[in-house]
Amino acid sequence: MSIILNLDVMLAKRKMRSRELAEAIGMTEQNLSLLKGGKVKGVRFATLEAICRHLDCQPGDLLEYRPDQEAWDGD
């Protein structure tokens, strides 16, 4: 996937554990883990807003675009 979620990086910068963030934003640890691992197809803006609010960051601090090599090889 071309969109990378750098939630691990932001959690490390804030010296926070996934469990603490999940509890603070009302999400299960399992769902947060799936989100961190890039195993989800999308994220609700409300969830992204809650994460940004709690981690005091911007969406751009969490999301990164990296083009898929396969996508470029076919063009």
TORNUTI-603994 format. One line per field, with one value per atom (N, C-alpha, C, CB): x, y, z; residue number from 1; residue in three letters. Coordinates in Angstrom, 3 decimals. Atoms other than C-alpha are relative to their C-alpha. Last residue first. Glycine has a CB too. Example, Ala and Ser with C-alpha at 12.3 -4.5 7.8 and 13.67 -1.06 7.14 Angstrom:
BEGIN
c1 <- [-0.820 / 13.670 / -0.770 / 0.414 / 0.890 / 12.300 / 0.900 / -0.992]
c2 <- [-1.190 / -1.060 / 1.090 / 0.462 / -1.190 / -4.500 / 1.200 / 0.027]
c3 <- [-0.060 / 7.140 / 0.730 / -1.415 / 0.000 / 7.800 / 0.000 / 1.246]
seq <- [2 / 2 / 2 / 2 / 1 / 1 / 1 / 1]
type <- [ser / ser / ser / ser / ala / ala / ala / ala]
END
This chain:
BEGIN
c1 <- [0.262 / 3.668 / 1.057 / -0.119 / 0.914 / 3.755 / -0.242 / -1.288 / -0.623 / 6.862 / -0.875 / 0.310 / -0.857 / 5.404 / 0.626 / 1.092 / 0.844 / 2.494 / 0.827 / -0.706 / 0.734 / 4.772 / -0.833 / -0.895 / -0.933 / 7.112 / -0.715 / 1.197 / -0.276 / 4.218 / 0.933 / -1.320 / 0.550 / 4.511 / 0.382 / 0.501 / -1.137 / 5.303 / -0.565 / 0.802 / 0.243 / 2.847 / 1.312 / -0.635 / -1.076 / 3.152 / -0.367 / 1.369 / 0.195 / 0.514 / 1.134 / -1.333 / 0.321 / 1.121 / -0.028 / -1.333 / -1.033 / 2.831 / -0.175 / -0.045 / -1.212 / 0.686 / 1.169 / 0.403 / 0.136 / -2.409 / 1.242 / -1.212 / 0.789 / -1.074 / -0.145 / 0.657 / -0.705 / 0.176 / -0.979 / 0.696 / -0.366 / -0.787 / 0.849 / 0.758 / -1.456 / -0.784 / 0.536 / 0.381 / -0.667 / -4.282 / 1.527 / -0.461 / 0.283 / -5.715 / 0.797 / -1.512 / -0.749 / -4.027 / -0.193 / -0.426 / -1.424 / -5.333 / 0.832 / 0.448 / -0.243 / -8.839 / 1.470 / -0.872 / 0.080 / -8.826 / 0.305 / -1.387 / -1.218 / -7.669 / 0.052 / 0.094 / -1.077 / -10.470 / 1.322 / 0.099 / 0.197 / -13.055 / 1.101 / -1.386 / -0.548 / -11.636 / -0.141 / -0.692 / 0.997 / -12.362 / 0.685 / -1.122 / 0.132 / -9.483 / -1.004 / 1.391 / 0.261 / -9.210 / -0.071 / -1.284 / 0.221 / -8.380 / -0.206 / -1.202 / 1.347 / -6.885 / -0.086 / -0.391 / 0.863 / -3.844 / -1.451 / 0.069 / 0.415 / -1.357 / -0.926 / 1.202 / -0.626 / 0.316 / -0.398 / -0.318 / -1.450 / -0.529 / 0.700 / 0.572 / -0.233 / -4.207 / 1.501 / -0.694 / 0.272 / -4.339 / 0.279 / -1.463 / -1.098 / -2.686 / -0.158 / 0.082 / -1.120 / -5.203 / 1.215 / 0.344 / 0.252 / -7.987 / 1.121 / -1.328 / -0.090 / -6.510 / -0.216 / -1.025 / -1.418 / -5.899 / 0.171 / 0.722 / -0.590 / -9.588 / 1.479 / -0.767 / -0.196 / -10.457 / 0.589 / 0.931 / 1.165 / -11.888 / 0.058 / -1.225 / 0.852 / -9.367 / -1.206 / 0.809 / 0.318 / -7.638 / -0.956 / 1.266 / 0.932 / -7.798 / -0.458 / 0.660 / 1.265 / -6.223 / -1.048 / 0.208 / 0.687 / -3.554 / -1.363 / 0.853 / 0.407 / -2.580 / -0.777 / 1.234 / 1.103 / -2.518 / -0.556 / 0.464 / 1.226 / -0.380 / -1.210 / 0.132 / 0.268 / 2.266 / -1.323 / -0.029 / 1.312 / 3.396 / -0.144 / -1.128 / -0.282 / 6.836 / -1.294 / 0.817 / 0.793 / 5.502 / 0.203 / -1.481 / -0.355 / 8.227 / -0.709 / -0.337 / -1.348 / 7.738 / 0.429 / 1.013 / 0.119 / 3.987 / 1.357 / -0.575 / 0.572 / 4.684 / -0.180 / -1.345 / -0.991 / 7.026 / -0.523 / 0.357 / -1.052 / 4.659 / 1.013 / 0.719 / 0.493 / 1.807 / 1.049 / -1.298 / -1.157 / 3.711 / -0.412 / 0.941 / 0.378 / 0.814 / 1.172 / -1.287 / -0.613 / 2.038 / -0.440 / 1.555 / 0.140 / -0.048 / 0.505 / -1.488 / -0.768 / 1.175 / -0.073 / -0.467 / 0.839 / 0.000 / 0.874 / -0.949]
c2 <- [-1.173 / 2.277 / 0.213 / 1.234 / 0.308 / -1.250 / 1.148 / -0.438 / 0.903 / -0.752 / -0.248 / -1.311 / -0.763 / 2.313 / -0.888 / 0.708 / -0.922 / 0.459 / 0.754 / 0.983 / 0.760 / -2.380 / 0.908 / -1.040 / 0.267 / 0.040 / -0.723 / -0.833 / 1.437 / 1.247 / -0.180 / -0.823 / 0.689 / 5.009 / -1.482 / 0.668 / 0.650 / 6.062 / -0.767 / -0.954 / 0.616 / 8.541 / -0.538 / 1.014 / -0.203 / 9.253 / -0.718 / -0.516 / 0.601 / 9.663 / 0.362 / 0.441 / 1.423 / 10.235 / -0.696 / -0.178 / 0.615 / 13.630 / -1.514 / 0.580 / 0.170 / 14.719 / -0.577 / 1.317 / 1.215 / 14.125 / -0.285 / 0.118 / -0.241 / 16.805 / -1.311 / 1.098 / 0.014 / 16.173 / 0.301 / -1.362 / -1.377 / 16.615 / 0.071 / 0.619 / -0.017 / 12.846 / 1.404 / -0.944 / 0.585 / 12.948 / 0.041 / -1.436 / -0.793 / 15.384 / -0.537 / -0.009 / -1.253 / 13.674 / 0.867 / 0.776 / 0.336 / 10.256 / 1.284 / -0.950 / 0.377 / 11.621 / -0.328 / -1.200 / -1.209 / 13.395 / -0.310 / 0.639 / -0.746 / 10.253 / 1.274 / 0.342 / 0.741 / 8.313 / 0.736 / -1.432 / -0.168 / 10.943 / -0.719 / -0.529 / -1.299 / 11.017 / 0.234 / 1.120 / -1.072 / 7.320 / 1.302 / -0.366 / -0.501 / 5.088 / 1.149 / 0.466 / -1.420 / 2.949 / 0.363 / 0.396 / -0.638 / -0.425 / 1.504 / -0.625 / -0.516 / -1.827 / 0.693 / 0.973 / 1.106 / -4.076 / 0.428 / -1.087 / -0.239 / -1.215 / -1.076 / 0.105 / 0.948 / -2.586 / 0.167 / -1.369 / -0.214 / 0.459 / -0.889 / -0.260 / -1.296 / 0.203 / 0.267 / 1.122 / 0.187 / -3.500 / 1.286 / -0.447 / 0.804 / -2.769 / -0.245 / -1.332 / -0.916 / -0.008 / -0.729 / 0.633 / -0.848 / -2.467 / 1.009 / 0.732 / 0.830 / -5.011 / 0.835 / -1.140 / 0.184 / -2.418 / -0.796 / -0.705 / 1.204 / -1.534 / -0.068 / -1.281 / 1.018 / 2.072 / -1.238 / 0.519 / 0.877 / 4.674 / -1.042 / 0.808 / -0.360 / 7.431 / -0.917 / -0.024 / -1.430 / 7.400 / 0.368 / 0.806 / -0.302 / 3.609 / 1.459 / -0.289 / 0.680 / 3.018 / 0.338 / -1.519 / -0.739 / 5.632 / -0.615 / 0.032 / -1.287 / 4.047 / 0.817 / 0.787 / 0.245 / 0.549 / 1.307 / -0.899 / 0.193 / 1.683 / -0.160 / -1.217 / 1.369 / 2.897 / -0.046 / -0.967 / 0.519 / 6.492 / -1.412 / 0.911 / 0.950 / 8.063 / -0.572 / 0.685 / -0.452 / 10.909 / -0.886 / 0.029 / -1.395 / 10.395 / 0.519 / 0.882 / -0.005 / 6.622 / 1.423 / -0.626 / 0.535 / 6.975 / 0.012 / -1.433 / -1.058 / 9.234 / -0.469 / 0.463 / -1.065 / 6.704 / 1.073 / 0.622 / 0.499 / 3.794 / 1.103 / -1.215 / -0.125 / 5.804 / -0.474 / -0.794 / -0.046 / 6.218 / 0.194 / 1.114 / -0.638 / 5.150 / -0.112 / -0.647 / 0.600 / 4.421 / 0.786 / -0.026 / -0.874 / 5.182 / -0.756 / 0.463 / -1.226 / 3.496 / 0.952 / 0.705 / -1.188 / 0.000 / 1.236 / 0.006]
c3 <- [0.854 / -16.567 / -1.034 / 0.829 / 1.088 / -15.113 / -0.959 / 0.556 / 0.946 / -12.964 / -1.241 / 0.683 / 0.904 / -11.253 / -1.068 / 0.786 / 0.753 / -9.668 / -1.025 / 0.942 / 1.017 / -8.624 / -0.879 / 0.654 / 1.090 / -6.804 / -1.138 / 0.500 / 0.162 / -4.711 / -1.182 / -0.205 / 1.178 / -4.172 / 0.008 / -1.302 / 0.665 / -0.598 / -1.180 / 0.982 / 1.302 / 0.923 / -0.548 / -0.990 / 0.972 / 4.635 / -1.293 / 0.554 / 1.316 / 7.321 / -0.944 / -0.594 / -0.097 / 11.036 / -1.357 / 0.680 / -0.840 / 11.174 / 0.043 / 1.429 / 0.799 / 8.226 / 0.791 / -0.589 / 0.813 / 10.363 / -0.844 / -0.908 / 1.203 / 12.765 / -0.772 / -0.889 / 1.277 / 16.286 / -1.128 / -0.231 / 0.295 / 19.934 / -1.272 / 1.188 / 0.195 / 20.600 / -0.301 / -1.135 / -1.162 / 22.118 / -0.123 / 0.190 / -1.194 / 19.600 / 1.185 / 0.317 / 0.094 / 16.662 / 1.244 / -1.245 / -0.122 / 17.713 / -0.008 / -1.153 / -1.397 / 18.287 / 0.241 / 0.388 / -0.824 / 14.913 / 1.459 / -0.120 / 0.274 / 13.124 / 0.843 / -1.492 / -0.651 / 14.788 / -0.178 / -0.567 / -1.441 / 13.831 / 0.784 / 0.420 / -0.381 / 10.304 / 1.498 / -0.775 / -0.089 / 10.044 / 0.406 / 1.016 / -1.367 / 9.018 / -0.027 / 0.587 / -0.181 / 5.938 / 1.464 / -0.692 / 1.303 / 4.441 / 0.126 / -0.691 / 0.198 / 7.639 / -1.357 / 1.139 / 0.389 / 8.088 / -0.200 / 1.037 / 1.377 / 8.127 / -0.539 / -0.880 / 0.905 / 11.243 / -1.452 / 0.432 / -0.001 / 13.320 / -1.019 / 1.389 / 0.625 / 12.343 / -0.108 / 0.801 / 1.432 / 13.166 / -0.774 / -0.221 / 0.524 / 16.521 / -1.500 / 0.743 / 0.134 / 17.200 / -0.577 / 1.361 / 1.169 / 16.477 / -0.221 / 0.158 / 1.195 / 18.896 / -1.263 / 0.064 / 0.317 / 21.585 / -1.286 / 1.154 / -0.576 / 21.452 / -0.399 / -0.472 / 1.023 / 20.738 / 0.676 / -1.154 / 0.044 / 23.084 / -1.091 / -0.172 / 1.141 / 22.366 / -0.153 / -1.274 / 0.026 / 25.762 / -1.123 / -0.136 / -1.094 / 26.144 / -0.066 / 1.369 / 0.290 / 22.755 / 1.050 / -0.068 / 1.057 / 23.458 / -0.295 / -1.274 / -0.553 / 26.789 / -1.041 / 0.488 / -0.934 / 25.329 / 0.553 / 1.151 / 0.779 / 22.423 / 0.903 / -0.908 / 0.430 / 24.838 / -0.756 / 1.214 / -0.361 / 25.090 / -0.539 / -0.540 / -1.087 / 25.065 / 0.576 / 1.117 / -1.155 / 22.900 / 1.231 / -0.366 / -0.277 / 20.316 / 1.238 / -1.197 / -0.577 / 20.566 / 0.363 / -0.986 / -1.356 / 20.000 / 0.698 / -0.029 / -0.839 / 17.031 / 1.439 / -0.569 / -0.161 / 15.458 / 0.948 / -1.365 / -0.898 / 16.024 / 0.317 / -0.633 / -1.364 / 14.451 / 1.004 / 0.171 / -0.885 / 11.207 / 1.456 / -0.426 / -1.257 / 8.995 / 0.959 / 0.606 / -1.175 / 5.469 / 1.229 / -0.125 / -1.166 / 2.390 / 1.222 / 0.198 / 0.168 / -0.795 / 1.188 / -1.216 / 0.000 / 0.000 / 0.000 / 1.209]
seq <- [75 / 75 / 75 / 75 / 74 / 74 / 74 / 74 / 73 / 73 / 73 / 73 / 72 / 72 / 72 / 72 / 71 / 71 / 71 / 71 / 70 / 70 / 70 / 70 / 69 / 69 / 69 / 69 / 68 / 68 / 68 / 68 / 67 / 67 / 67 / 67 / 66 / 66 / 66 / 66 / 65 / 65 / 65 / 65 / 64 / 64 / 64 / 64 / 63 / 63 / 63 / 63 / 62 / 62 / 62 / 62 / 61 / 61 / 61 / 61 / 60 / 60 / 60 / 60 / 59 / 59 / 59 / 59 / 58 / 58 / 58 / 58 / 57 / 57 / 57 / 57 / 56 / 56 / 56 / 56 / 55 / 55 / 55 / 55 / 54 / 54 / 54 / 54 / 53 / 53 / 53 / 53 / 52 / 52 / 52 / 52 / 51 / 51 / 51 / 51 / 50 / 50 / 50 / 50 / 49 / 49 / 49 / 49 / 48 / 48 / 48 / 48 / 47 / 47 / 47 / 47 / 46 / 46 / 46 / 46 / 45 / 45 / 45 / 45 / 44 / 44 / 44 / 44 / 43 / 43 / 43 / 43 / 42 / 42 / 42 / 42 / 41 / 41 / 41 / 41 / 40 / 40 / 40 / 40 / 39 / 39 / 39 / 39 / 38 / 38 / 38 / 38 / 37 / 37 / 37 / 37 / 36 / 36 / 36 / 36 / 35 / 35 / 35 / 35 / 34 / 34 / 34 / 34 / 33 / 33 / 33 / 33 / 32 / 32 / 32 / 32 / 31 / 31 / 31 / 31 / 30 / 30 / 30 / 30 / 29 / 29 / 29 / 29 / 28 / 28 / 28 / 28 / 27 / 27 / 27 / 27 / 26 / 26 / 26 / 26 / 25 / 25 / 25 / 25 / 24 / 24 / 24 / 24 / 23 / 23 / 23 / 23 / 22 / 22 / 22 / 22 / 21 / 21 / 21 / 21 / 20 / 20 / 20 / 20 / 19 / 19 / 19 / 19 / 18 / 18 / 18 / 18 / 17 / 17 / 17 / 17 / 16 / 16 / 16 / 16 / 15 / 15 / 15 / 15 / 14 / 14 / 14 / 14 / 13 / 13 / 13 / 13 / 12 / 12 / 12 / 12 / 11 / 11 / 11 / 11 / 10 / 10 / 10 / 10 / 9 / 9 / 9 / 9 / 8 / 8 / 8 / 8 / 7 / 7 / 7 / 7 / 6 / 6 / 6 / 6 / 5 / 5 / 5 / 5 / 4 / 4 / 4 / 4 / 3 / 3 / 3 / 3 / 2 / 2 / 2 / 2 / 1 / 1 / 1 / 1]
type <- [asp / asp / asp / asp / gly / gly / gly / gly / asp / asp / asp / asp / trp / trp / trp / trp / ala / ala / ala / ala / glu / glu / glu / glu / gln / gln / gln / gln / asp / asp / asp / asp / pro / pro / pro / pro / arg / arg / arg / arg / tyr / tyr / tyr / tyr / glu / glu / glu / glu / leu / leu / leu / leu / leu / leu / leu / leu / asp / asp / asp / asp / gly / gly / gly / gly / pro / pro / pro / pro / gln / gln / gln / gln / cys / cys / cys / cys / asp / asp / asp / asp / leu / leu / leu / leu / his / his / his / his / arg / arg / arg / arg / cys / cys / cys / cys / ile / ile / ile / ile / ala / ala / ala / ala / glu / glu / glu / glu / leu / leu / leu / leu / thr / thr / thr / thr / ala / ala / ala / ala / phe / phe / phe / phe / arg / arg / arg / arg / val / val / val / val / gly / gly / gly / gly / lys / lys / lys / lys / val / val / val / val / lys / lys / lys / lys / gly / gly / gly / gly / gly / gly / gly / gly / lys / lys / lys / lys / leu / leu / leu / leu / leu / leu / leu / leu / ser / ser / ser / ser / leu / leu / leu / leu / asn / asn / asn / asn / gln / gln / gln / gln / glu / glu / glu / glu / thr / thr / thr / thr / met / met / met / met / gly / gly / gly / gly / ile / ile / ile / ile / ala / ala / ala / ala / glu / glu / glu / glu / ala / ala / ala / ala / leu / leu / leu / leu / glu / glu / glu / glu / arg / arg / arg / arg / ser / ser / ser / ser / arg / arg / arg / arg / met / met / met / met / lys / lys / lys / lys / arg / arg / arg / arg / lys / lys / lys / lys / ala / ala / ala / ala / leu / leu / leu / leu / met / met / met / met / val / val / val / val / asp / asp / asp / asp / leu / leu / leu / leu / asn / asn / asn / asn / leu / leu / leu / leu / ile / ile / ile / ile / ile / ile / ile / ile / ser / ser / ser / ser / met / met / met / met]
END
